[in-house]
Amino acid sequence: MNEMLVLLMSAGTIGVIHTLLGPDHYLPFIVLSRARNWTRTRTLWITFISGVGHVTGSVILGMIGIAMGISLSKIEAIESSRGSLVGWMLIAFGLLYTGYGIYKYFKKGAHMHLPAFLRPKSIRHSDLHLHEGDLKEEEDAGRLTPWILFLIFVFGPCEVLIPMLVYPAANHSGLGVFLVALVFGIATVGTMLLVVMLGYKGLSLVRFKGREHQLHLFAGLVILAAGAGMQFMGL
């Protein structure tokens, strides 16, 4: 079998496996889509753009390293340090979003278990109406969240991709480098989209009636767990 074909098949297979084994590739999109009430189309677009940024960042780094004659071990060391940085970024984002979830819970949900006549007037009013400040706060957070995800994924490394780029580059095959990166990118982003779509559909079947105010806290804890898994367990 042609060596290039074997390399391309390996790139596709590894792209799928490395995505499935890394819950940080899809869990944040799934839980945030539910917490922020994103449509399926918006969720998949955010996932797609973040996934493309994720792969492109490693391709650019790999090509710069190869062009400058940097050894594979040094490029992989850089990728490893990027992985540690992203792990901490995801943990920080998870902590911040968990704090936001706690704030939203106590602001809107802490008294929901009480009968209506025992709830403070401000809480009873919020059952029926959202204040302008609340709406602006939700809108601002909704605009910022996708950009934070995109930034985290751009910094996120694809350590398994770099060694596969070295072989065609060593043979001076620009087409080979392009095809390996393309196949790996399609496999990675395609798997992200598939898992996120399935997770989105599955979570949409779960009813949170009366507990919507807890979704931000849930999302924050899941993101925090994904970041901790990446940083301390190598997921």
C-alpha positions in Angstrom: 0.0 0.0 0.0 1.2 3.5 -0.8 3.0 5.1 2.1 1.1 8.4 1.7 -2.2 6.6 1.7 -1.2 4.8 5.0 -0.2 8.2 6.5 -3.5 9.7 5.5 -5.5 6.8 6.9 -3.5 7.1 10.1 -4.1 10.9 10.2 -7.9 10.4 9.9 -8.0 7.6 12.5 -5.9 9.4 15.0 -7.9 12.6 14.5 -11.1 10.7 15.5 -9.6 8.9 18.4 -7.8 11.9 19.9 -11.0 13.9 19.8 -13.1 11.2 21.4 -10.6 10.7 24.2 -10.5 14.4 25.0 -13.8 15.5 26.6 -12.5 19.0 26.5 -13.1 18.9 22.7 -16.9 18.7 23.1 -18.2 18.9 26.7 -17.9 22.7 27.0 -19.9 23.2 23.8 -22.7 20.8 24.9 -23.2 22.2 28.4 -22.9 25.9 27.4 -25.3 25.4 24.5 -27.9 24.3 27.1 -27.0 26.9 29.7 -27.0 29.8 27.2 -29.9 28.4 25.2 -28.0 28.4 21.9 -29.7 27.0 18.9 -28.3 23.9 17.3 -27.0 25.9 14.3 -25.2 28.4 16.5 -23.8 25.6 18.7 -22.4 23.8 15.7 -21.0 27.0 14.1 -19.2 27.8 17.4 -17.9 24.3 17.6 -16.7 24.3 13.9 -14.9 27.6 14.2 -13.2 26.6 17.5 -12.2 23.2 16.0 -10.7 24.8 12.9 -8.7 27.2 15.1 -7.6 24.3 17.2 -6.1 22.4 14.3 -4.8 25.5 12.4 -2.8 26.6 15.4 -0.9 23.4 15.6 -0.4 23.2 11.8 1.1 26.7 11.8 3.4 26.0 14.7 4.5 22.7 13.1 5.2 24.3 9.8 7.2 27.2 11.3 9.2 24.7 13.4 9.9 22.5 10.4 10.9 25.5 8.2 13.3 26.7 10.9 14.8 23.3 11.3 13.7 22.9 14.9 13.9 19.3 16.1 10.7 17.3 16.5 11.4 16.9 20.3 11.5 20.6 20.7 8.3 21.2 18.7 6.6 18.6 20.8 7.9 20.2 24.0 6.4 23.5 22.8 3.1 21.7 22.1 3.2 20.1 25.6 3.7 23.5 27.2 0.7 24.9 25.2 -1.3 21.9 26.5 -0.5 22.8 30.1 -1.4 26.5 29.4 -4.7 25.5 27.9 -5.5 23.2 30.8 -5.1 26.1 33.2 -7.1 28.3 30.9 -10.0 25.8 30.9 -9.8 25.5 34.7 -9.8 29.3 35.1 -12.8 29.6 32.7 -14.6 26.8 34.6 -14.0 28.5 37.9 -15.2 31.8 36.6 -18.3 30.3 35.0 -19.0 28.3 38.2 -18.8 31.6 40.1 -21.2 33.1 37.6 -23.5 30.1 38.0 -23.5 30.5 41.8 -24.3 34.2 41.4 -27.2 33.4 39.0 -28.5 30.7 41.3 -28.6 32.9 44.4 -29.9 35.9 42.4 -32.8 34.0 40.7 -33.2 30.7 42.3 -32.5 30.6 45.9 -36.0 31.2 47.0 -37.9 29.3 44.3 -38.6 26.4 46.7 -40.7 28.7 48.9 -44.4 29.3 48.3 -45.0 32.3 46.2 -46.5 34.3 49.1 -43.3 33.8 51.1 -40.9 34.9 48.4 -39.4 38.4 48.5 -41.2 40.8 46.1 -38.0 41.1 44.0 -38.0 37.3 43.5 -41.7 37.1 42.8 -41.3 39.9 40.2 -38.4 38.1 38.5 -40.6 35.0 38.0 -42.6 37.1 35.5 -40.2 39.7 34.2 -36.5 40.1 33.5 -35.1 43.5 34.4 -33.2 45.4 31.8 -29.9 44.9 33.7 -30.5 41.2 33.7 -31.1 41.1 30.0 -28.0 43.2 29.2 -25.9 41.0 31.5 -27.1 37.8 29.8 -26.5 39.4 26.4 -23.0 40.5 27.3 -22.1 37.1 28.7 -23.6 35.4 25.6 -21.4 37.4 23.3 -18.2 36.8 25.3 -18.5 33.1 25.9 -18.0 31.9 22.3 -14.9 34.1 22.0 -13.4 32.7 25.2 -14.0 29.1 23.8 -12.4 30.0 20.5 -9.3 31.6 22.2 -8.9 28.5 24.4 -9.1 26.2 21.4 -6.7 28.2 19.3 -4.1 27.8 22.0 -5.0 24.1 22.4 -2.3 21.8 20.9 -2.7 18.8 18.6 0.4 16.9 19.7 -0.4 13.9 17.6 -0.4 15.9 14.4 3.1 17.2 14.5 4.9 13.9 14.0 2.7 13.1 11.0 3.6 16.4 9.3 7.3 15.7 9.7 7.4 12.7 7.3 6.0 14.5 4.1 8.0 17.6 5.0 11.2 15.6 5.2 10.4 14.3 1.7 9.8 17.9 0.5 6.2 17.1 -0.3 4.2 20.3 0.2 1.1 18.4 -1.1 1.7 15.6 1.4 1.8 18.1 4.3 -1.3 19.8 3.1 -3.2 16.5 2.7 -2.2 15.2 6.1 -3.2 18.4 7.8 -6.5 18.5 5.8 -7.5 14.9 6.6 -6.6 15.2 10.3 -8.5 18.5 10.5 -11.6 17.0 8.8 -11.5 14.0 11.2 -11.0 16.1 14.3 -13.6 18.9 13.5 -16.0 16.3 12.1 -15.9 14.2 15.2 -16.3 17.3 17.4 -19.4 18.3 15.4 -20.9 14.8 15.6 -20.4 14.4 19.3 -21.6 17.9 20.1 -24.7 17.4 17.9 -25.5 14.1 19.7 -24.9 15.7 23.1 -27.0 18.7 22.2 -29.9 16.6 21.1 -29.6 14.3 24.1 -29.4 17.2 26.6 -32.4 18.9 24.9 -34.5 15.9 25.9 -33.8 16.4 29.5 -36.3 18.7 31.2 -35.0 21.3 33.7 -38.4 22.8 34.4 -38.0 25.1 37.4 -34.2 24.5 37.5 -33.1 26.6 34.6 -31.2 28.9 37.0 -29.0 26.0 37.9 -27.7 25.3 34.4 -25.0 27.9 34.5 -23.6 26.3 37.7 -23.8 22.9 36.1 -22.0 24.1 33.0 -19.3 25.7 35.0 -18.6 22.6 37.0 -18.5 20.4 33.9 -16.0 22.8 32.2 -13.9 22.8 35.4 -13.9 19.0 35.5 -12.9 18.9 31.8 -10.0 21.3 32.4 -8.9 19.4 35.5 -9.0 16.1 33.5 -6.9 17.6 30.8 -4.3 19.2 33.2 -4.0 16.4 35.8 -5.1 13.2 34.0 -3.8 13.9 30.5 -7.3 13.6 28.9 
